[in-house]
Amino acid sequence: MVDPELQSVRANLFADQRQGIVGRGSVTLHPKVASVSATSATVLDCAYSASELVYAASGKPVPPVTPPENDGVRATLILTGGTWKLSKQTVTEGKCAAGS
């Protein structure tokens, strides 16, 4: 990942850690490359998410609790130093985009 996406993910993980929140469950991915150039790529997915956040101490779910669902994911990657890195990701909960 690269900034600002990297900083956003780090902030969320640190906040969860401070609050004693952990993730449990699974996510099933089926990514498809929608477009690619010499320096960027767009990847679409209709990810099936059966994951949830819970309080580690009690095992109780963190509200709001959502049932397992398909989520639309659109990821933009950039080529940096010979490595593809995520620069932006948009998730549409409960709805997959056409072509994903």
C-alpha positions in Angstrom: 0.0 0.0 0.0 0.9 3.6 -0.4 -0.3 6.8 1.3 -3.0 7.9 1.9 -4.5 4.3 1.9 -1.6 3.0 4.0 -2.1 5.6 6.7 -5.8 5.0 6.8 -5.4 1.3 7.2 -2.8 1.8 9.9 -5.0 4.2 11.8 -7.9 1.8 11.8 -5.7 -1.1 13.0 -4.2 0.9 15.8 -7.7 2.1 16.9 -8.9 -1.5 16.9 -5.9 -2.6 18.9 -6.4 0.1 21.5 -10.0 -0.9 21.9 -9.2 -4.7 22.1 -10.9 -5.4 18.8 -9.9 -8.3 16.6 -11.2 -9.7 13.3 -12.6 -13.2 12.9 -14.0 -15.1 10.0 -13.1 -15.3 6.4 -13.2 -13.5 3.1 -13.4 -15.3 -0.3 -11.8 -13.3 -3.2 -12.3 -13.7 -6.9 -10.3 -10.7 -8.3 -10.4 -9.7 -12.0 -8.1 -7.2 -13.7 -10.4 -4.7 -15.3 -7.6 -2.6 -16.8 -3.8 -2.3 -16.8 -1.2 0.1 -18.1 2.5 0.4 -17.7 2.1 2.1 -14.2 -1.4 1.4 -13.0 -4.1 -1.3 -12.8 -7.7 -1.5 -11.7 -8.9 -4.7 -10.1 -12.6 -5.6 -9.4 -13.9 -8.2 -7.1 -17.2 -9.5 -5.7 -15.8 -10.6 -2.3 -17.8 -12.9 -0.1 -17.2 -11.7 3.5 -18.1 -13.9 6.5 -15.9 -11.8 8.8 -16.7 -9.8 11.8 -15.0 -7.6 14.4 -15.3 -8.8 18.0 -14.0 -7.7 21.4 -11.1 -10.0 22.1 -11.8 -10.1 25.9 -15.4 -11.2 25.6 -15.8 -12.5 22.1 -18.9 -10.3 21.6 -19.4 -8.7 18.2 -18.7 -5.0 17.7 -21.8 -3.2 16.5 -23.1 -2.8 13.9 -23.2 -6.6 13.2 -23.7 -7.4 9.5 -24.6 -10.9 8.2 -22.2 -12.6 5.7 -22.6 -10.8 2.3 -21.0 -10.1 -1.1 -19.2 -6.8 -1.2 -18.1 -5.0 -4.3 -14.4 -4.1 -4.3 -12.6 -1.7 -6.7 -8.9 -1.4 -6.2 -6.4 0.9 -7.9 -2.8 -0.2 -7.9 0.3 1.6 -9.0 3.7 0.2 -10.0 6.3 1.5 -7.5 9.9 0.3 -7.6 8.9 -2.8 -9.5 6.1 -3.8 -7.1 2.4 -3.3 -7.5 0.9 -1.5 -4.5 -2.6 -0.5 -3.5 -3.2 3.2 -3.8 -7.0 3.3 -3.4 -9.7 0.9 -2.5 -13.5 1.3 -2.5 -15.8 -1.3 -0.9 -19.5 -1.3 -1.5 -21.0 -3.4 1.2 -23.8 -5.8 0.1 -23.6 -5.0 -3.6 -21.2 -6.1 -6.3 -20.4 -4.0 -9.3 -21.1 -5.1 -12.8 -18.1 -7.0 -14.2 -16.7 -8.0 -10.8 
